[in-house]
Each structure stands twice: as structure tokens, then as C-alpha cells.
């Protein structure tokens, strides 16, 4: 029987090894950030090789025989936080050992090259330029899923890279519930006589929008000592608890898009920065998964940034930077207009957004399962956009090329956006149960109580709990769409004068 000292020694060797591959993964993340933000376009071939080499070394560490031996030695011998670390590493190790090293490096290099191809294809509104890259990525991701488990649905295997603990059947049940419940509300809004304010006219320069975005980050409490703001073709956030960076973009005619994207990415960064410093490099210092991550971004973007109390607080700042005279109610209405003809997911309102997700979920699922050919994507996309949202893209740039996810090989990611929105409403309701109504605090710019609650209830746990366990710990309930649907009906019912 292993002694306590031998278990401690084994765990120390084990955790040193785990930290090494986490550090390499974070270094690869910085290279990915650089490629999407500052790297010259001509650097792609070299960056693809660099990223592939890093992913190969990381994969070697994750599949190392010693790691497998330590996991076996520690099984049943540790408890509490150590048991959680062993659980998470075992899951990653068991998936990784089934994937050949060559496939890992090929995937990474192909994704790095595909991102540049996608950017040019989008600029030219020409899916044909990207079709070959997408087909290669679909094939590689199928091979990856088959290597992990040839007897399971490959799409379910891929989803587990982003949400490992909620079964695909449960995920799809949430999506189907939203697909059924939201269209009647959207249709009622379309039929209403309400005319919400739209005070923005003309164009707004990037410098003014960036100043507004920076003031928003200041207002919400972004830690500039551990972060930065940059621009990217597709806004994203990345990093660690020591360096969590956000990006946004500045459409000339829609300053609310930049502001909303900035607050959304702040939510991601707030989660990352809330992870415990002392656990960096281990699962306890790593975000739980994309469902929880998206819940944080959607909570700050929608339940805070799109709320009337926030606009009562932030209106003078908007007036100063954008030279508009609109008051809080007008800006609140402008931030919450439901656009029935909106083609772009990241510009979508809170309701039609989920129909964008359903469309992408169906297409990527069918691609991975072999039920849809890559060449069919533009036509199927346009047809379903017309069916679900009543609008048809004029070209591929505002259609199937608008998102970067597939270029990055991220098949199975999209459902977590809707799961995150659902969880955001549930988490915000739980925070208000514990802290009391937050409207007055938001209007006063007092965000510390909410931020502290989120850190204590969610961020500081890292991967200590599985997703369902964390949801129950933070909210007292299993994941449910009930809070989101109630919130949506109440908010938009009031805005549009409807009762549904």
C-alpha cells in the first residue's frame, strides 16, 4: 500500500509534468493571438510550422507513458482538489493517447493556414477560395473523432472538446427548446407597433469608438495590468489569469457593435482573470469549459451592458465620445432592438442570436456526420437563413464565411454560445438572490459585488467541479432554459408592449 509520503512524491512529479504542458499550450495561445492581431500576412507559413511544433510537443507531454503511470498510481489515493486534478488530466490524457502525433500536428498546421485563407475568402466574398481548406479540416476532424472513439457519433466526440460534461442529447434539447420558444416572441415583436429608438446616424471614427470601448472597460473594472485591448477581424479574448487580452472591431456605422463586443470579451477576460493565481498551470487554474465561459461573457454583455441601469450610468460617456444627444432610454432601446433582417451573428440581438446558432449547429453537425457535402454549405446556409430568419445573404461574406470558427477547426463550439446565454440568465438570477436586486448598483457603477460573487461562486473553482456540479453549486439548480426564457419575455415584452 502506498504511503502518504510516496503519494505526495508521485503527485509532485505528476503536477510538475502537467504544468509543463499547460505552459506550452498557453505559449501556443499567444502565437495564435499574434497571428490574428499583429502578425503580417506573409508570416503564416512560418507561424503554421511553429504552432504545429508546439502542439506536437504538448501532445507528447500529454500522452507520455510516465503521465499514464502516475495517473494509475494516484487513482483512489487522492481526494479533494487533488482528485479533481487527476480526473481532469485523466480525461485529457485518455483522449490524447488515442490521437496520433502526426494528426495533431497536421491539424494545427492546417488550421493556421486555413485562417489566412478564410480571411481572404471573406474579403472577396468567395466561398470557393475556402472550400478546399474547409473540406480538409472536416476530414481531419472526423479522423480526430474516430481516433478518440470510432464507435460513437463523431460530432458528439468533437463537442466534448468544448463541453465535456453535458451530454449532446441534453445540449440539443436546449437548442430545440430555444428554437421552439423564441420564434413566437420574435414574430410578436415583428407585429407590434412599437418603434424603438435608433439614434445613430452617419459614421463614427475608430479613434472615438476605441476611446469609448476603453472607458467601458475602465467602468466595468478591467485590470489593465493583466490585459490589453486590440482589434481583430473577429473579436475574441484569450490568455491566462496573468494576461487576459480582449479584442474588438469598430464598424463605422454601428458603434454599439464595438461596445457590445468589447463588453462581451470583457466577460470572458473577467473569468480568466478570476482564476486562482496559485493554481496556474493546473486544471484548478483553468476555466471549466466554453459553456461556463460563454455564460460570463453573455452575462456582462446582456444582463449588465444591455440593461437600462447601465445606460443610465454610461450615457454621458457615449454622448461625449460619439457626439450624440440621445438619453438613457433611447440608448437602451437602441441596444435592444430586435433586427429581423440581421444576417450577422455577432451583431444579432439576444433573441434572433439563437437562431443563428441553431443554423450553424445543424450545418456543422451534418458536415461532421457526412450528411452534408462541403460544396453544399453556401446554398444550405442561405436557405436556412431565409427559413429561420426571413432574410437571405447577398454574398458569402455575410453568409457562411462570416465566422472564423470552422477555419480554426472548432466544430462543436457553436452550441456553447446558446448554452452560455441560458446559463448567464440562471447565474444572474442566483446572484440577485444572494446579493439582492442589482439595478441600483449597476446604475451607480458599483460592479465589485457582482464581480466578487462571480469569482467566488464560479471563477475561483477552475475545473474543481464538472459543469453540472458547478452549475448546481453556483445556482442551486440544474441547468435550465427557464430563466432565460422568462427574462426574454419580460424584457422584450416591456420594450415592445407585448404579452406572450
N, C-alpha and C positions, 0 to 999 in steps of 0.2 A: 504494500500500500504506500502511495506517495506521501512523503512527509510535507508538512506545511512549508518548510524551507525549500524543498525541491519544487513544490508547486510555484512558490514565489520566483524562484530562479527561472523556471520554464516560462512563466508569464512575462518576466522581464525580457528574455530573449525574444519571445513572441511579439511583444509590443514594440520593441526596437525595430523589428522587421516590418511590422505593419506601418509604423511611422515613415519608414523609408519610402514605401511605395505610395503613401499618401502625398509625401512631399514632391515626388516626381509627377504625380498627377496634377498637383497644383501648379508646378512649373509648366506643364503642358497647357494648363488653362491660361497662363499668362501669354504663352505663344499664340494661343487661339484668340485672345483679346487683341493682341498686337496685330494679327492678320486682319481682323475685322475693323480696326480703328485707325492704325497709323502706318502699317506696312505698305510700301509701294507695291503696286500690282505685279510688277516683274519679279517680286520676291517669292511668288507662290511655289515654283518648283522646289526651291531650297527648303522653304517652310514645310512643305509636304513631307520631305525626307526627314527633316528634324522631328516633326511631330510623330511620324511613323516610328522613328528610332526610340523616342521617349516612351511611346505606348508599348513598344516591344519589350523594353527593359522593365517597365511597370508590370506588364503581363508576366514576365519571367519571375519577378518577385512574388506576385500574387499566386502563381502556380508552383512555387518552389516546394520540393519534397519536404524540406525541413518545416515549412509552414504547416503542411498537412500533418506531420508528426506531432508538432506542438498542439495543433487543434485536437488531435486524438488524445494526447496526454492530459489536456485541460478539460476534456469532456467530463462533466459530473464532478469536477474537482474545484470549481469556482462558482461563486454566486454573486448576486447583486450586479453592480456595474461591470465587473469582470465577465460575468456570464453573458451580459448584453453584448459586450465587445466580441466575445467568442462567437456568439450567434451570428452577428453581422458579418464577421470575417469569414466564418464557415460558409455562409450563403454565397458570398462573393467568390471565395476560393473554389467551391464546388461547381459554380457556373464557369469560372475561368479555365479550370483544368480541362474542360471538355472542348475548349475552342483552340484550334491550332495557332501557334505563334504567327505563322505566315499569314493566316486570315486576319488576325488582329492588326498586323502592320499594313496589310493591303487595304483593309477598311479605313484606317486612319489616313493613309496617303490619298486614297480615292476621295474621301470626304474633303480633305484640304484642297485638292484640285477642283472638286465639284463646286465648292463655294464660289470660286472665282468664275467658273463657267456660268453658274446661276446668276451672278451679279450682271454679267454681260448680256445674258439672255433676257433678263428682266429689263435692262436698259433698252434693249432692242425690241422688247415685247415679242420675242420669238421662242416659243417652247421647243421648236426643232433643234435649237442650239444646245438645249439642256437634256433632250430626250435620251441620248446615249448614256450620259452620266447618271441620270436617274435610273435607267434600266440596270446599269451596272450595280448601283447602290442597292436596288431592290434585290437583285440576285445575291449580293454579298450578305445582306441582312437575312435573307432566307437561309443561306448557308450557316450563318451565325446561330440562328434559332434552331436549326436542325442539329447542329453540333451540340447544343446545350440539351435538347430533348427532342429526338426525332419522332416521338410518339405523341406529341402534343400539338395543339394549334400553334403555328409559328407566330401569329400575331399576339397571342396571349403571352408567349415567351418574351417577345420584344417589349410589351407593355410593362413587364416586371422590371425592366431596367429603370423605369421612371416611377412606378408604383408597385413595389414588391409584395405588399401585404393585403391589398384589396383585390379579390378575385375578379377576373374580367367580366364574369356574369353580373356581378354587383355594379361594376363600373358602367356597363352597358344599360343596366336597369335605371341608373341615374340619368344617363343621356336620353334614354327613351322617355322617362318621366318629364324631362325638360322639353323634349320635342313635342310631347302631347299637351303639356300645360301652358307653354308660352304663346303659341300662335293665337289662341283666342284673346289673350290680353293684347298682343300686338295688333290684331285685327280691330279690337275695340278702340284702341288708340288711333288707328288709321281712320276710323269712322267718327271720331269725336270732333267737336267744333273748336277745340282748344287750339290756340295759336301761340306757342311758346316763343319767347324772345330769341332773337338771333342778332345780337348787336355788333358782330364783327363784319367789317366790310373792307375791301381792298386787300393790301398785303402788309405784312409785318416782317421787318428785317430780322435776320438771325441773331444779331447782337442784342436787340431788345428782348427777343424771346429767351435767349440764353440768360440774360440778367434776371428775367422773371423766374426761370427754372432754378437758378441758383438761390434766389430769395425763397422759393418754395422749399428747397432742401434745407435752408437755414431755419425756416419757420418750423418744419417738422422735426428738426433736431439731428440732421445728418452729421456724422462725425468726419469732418474733412481731414483730420489727421490720419484716418484709416480709409480714405476713399477719394474719388475724383469723378468729375463729370466730363464726358466726351460725347461725340456724335458718331452714329453708325447708321448704315443703310436700314438695319432692322434693330430697334432698341433692345438692349439686353443688359443683364447685370452678371458679374462673375467675381470670384475671389474667395477670400478666407476671412476669418474673424479679425485679422490684422490688416487686411487690404481688400475691401469690398467696393468695387467700381461700378458706376452706373453709366449708361449711355442713353441718349435720346436723339431726336431729329427735329428739325424746325421747318415744317411745311409753311410756305409763305402766306397762305390764305387761311390757315387754321391753327392759331396759336394755342387753342385748347387741346389739340392733339399732342403738341410738345409737352404741355403742362401735365396732361394726364399720363403720358408715357413716363415722364420724369418721376411722378409720384408712384406710379406702378413699380418702376425699378427701384425706387427708394424702399418700397415694401420688401422686395427681395433682399436688398442690402441690409435692411434693419434685422432681418432674420439671420443673415450670415454674420453680421457684427455682434449679434446677441449670443452666438455660440460661445461656450466657455473657452477662454484663452488657454487654460492649463490642460485642456484635452485636445489641443490642436494636433492633428496627425493621426487621430484615432476616431472610431465611429462615434464616440461620445462628444467629439468636437466637430461633427459633420451633420449637415442638415438631414432631416429624416427622409424626405423624398419630395417629388415635384408636386404632389397633391398638397402637402403642407406648405411648401414654398409658395405655390400659387395662392394659397389662402391668405398668406401675409401680403402679397402684392395687391391682390384684389380687395382686401380689407382696407388698406390705406388708400388705394385709388378710388374705390367706390363708396365705402361706408364713411370715410373721412373726406377725401378730396372732392367727392361729388355731393356732399351734404350741404344743406343751407347754412348751418352754423359755420362751416369752413368758408363759405363765400362771404358771410358777414365779417369774418376775420380778414380775408385775403383780398377783398375788393379794392381797397386803396392801393395795394401793391400792383394789381392788374391795371388800374387806372393810370398809375404813374408810369409804368413801363410801356404800355400799349396805347396810351393816349386815347382811352375810351371813357365815356361818361356813364356807362351802364352801372346800375346799382346791384346790390347783392341778389335780389330776387331775379333780376334779368340774367345775371351771370349763372345763377343756379339753374334757371330754366335752360339756358344755352348749353350748359354742361350735361344736361339730362334729356335733351331732345332725342326722340326715337326716330331714327332715319330708316324708313322702309326701303329706300333705294340705295343703301350703303353697300358698296362692293368690297370694302377693305376691312378685314377682321380687326386690325389694331386700331381702327378708327370707329369701330362699331359701338353702339350703346349697350347698356347692360342686358337688354332683352334679346335683340337680334344677334348679339355676340354668340349665343349658344347654338344658334342655327348654323353659323359659320363653323363652329366646332363639330357639329354633327356631320356636316358635309365632308370635312377633312377626315374625320374618323372613319366614315364609310368608305371613302376612296382609299385611304392608306391600308385599311383592313383588307379590302378586296385585292389591292396590289400584292400585298404580302402573301395572301392565301392563293394567289394565282387565278383569281376570278375576274381580274381586270388587267388588260394589257397596258403598258406604259403609254403606248401611242394613243390610247383612248382617253387619257386623262383630261385634256382640254375640253373635249366635247361633253364628257360626263360632268365635269366641273360646271360648265356653263349651263347645262340642262338642269342640274340640281340647284344651282343658284337661282335660276328662274322659278323652279318649283318651290323652294323653301323661302326665298326672299323676294320673289317677284321682280327680279332685275337680272339682266344678262350682261356680262362683261363685254366691252368693246374690243379688248385685246387680251393677250396672255399676261401682260404685266399687271393688270388689275384683276386677273383671273388666277390661274393655277400657279403663276410664278411669284405671287406676292409674298409668300412666306419662305424663310430660309431653312426651315426645319428639315425638309427632305434632303436638301443639299448637304446638310450636316449628318445625314443618316439617322435622324431622330424619328424613326417610325414607332408609334406607340406613345408619343409625348402629348399629342393634342388633347386626348380625353382629360388629362390632368388639369387643363385650364378650366373646364366646367366643374370638375370635382373641387378645384380650389375655390371657385366662386361660391359653390354650395357651402363648403366648409367655412369660408370667410363670414357668411351670414350667421352661421351657427356659433362661431367663435366670438363674433362681435356681440351677439345676444348674451353669451356666457360672461363676457367682460362686463357688460352692463348689469347683469345680475349681481356680480361681485362688487363692482365699483359704483353702482348707481348710474342714472342717465348721464351720457357723456356730452350731450349737446352744448351745455354751458361751458364745459371745459374746452371743447373744440373751438367754440366761438372766442374764448379768452386766450387761445393759443397755448393751453396747458395740456401738452401731449405726453408729458412724463408718466402720469398714472397709467394710461393705456399702454405705452411702450414698456413700462416696467412689468405690467401684468402679462403682456405677451412674452416677454423674456422669461419671466418666472414660470409661466404655465407651459410654454412651448419651446422657446429658443434654447434655454439652458439645458434641456434634456438631450439635445443632439439625437442620436439614434438609440437612446436608452430603451425606448418603448417601440413596439411595432406601430404602424399607423393607426389601426383601430384602438389599440391601448392608449395612444397619445390623445386621440380624439375623445375617448371616454374620460381620461384624466383631466383634460382641459375643460370639457363642456358638460360632463356627467351623462352623456348620451352617446349612442352610436351615430355614425354619420347619417344625416338625413337631409333631403332637399326641402323639407317643410319650412325651415326658417327662411331660406332664400325666396321661396315662392310667396310666403306671407309678406316678406319685406318688399318684394317686387310689386305685388298687388296693392299694398298700402301706399308705397311711394308714388308709383305711376298712376294709380287711381286718383290720388290727390292732385298730382300735376295736371292730369288730363281731364279731370272731372268725370271719371267713370267709376262704375261699381261692378266688379267682376270677381 
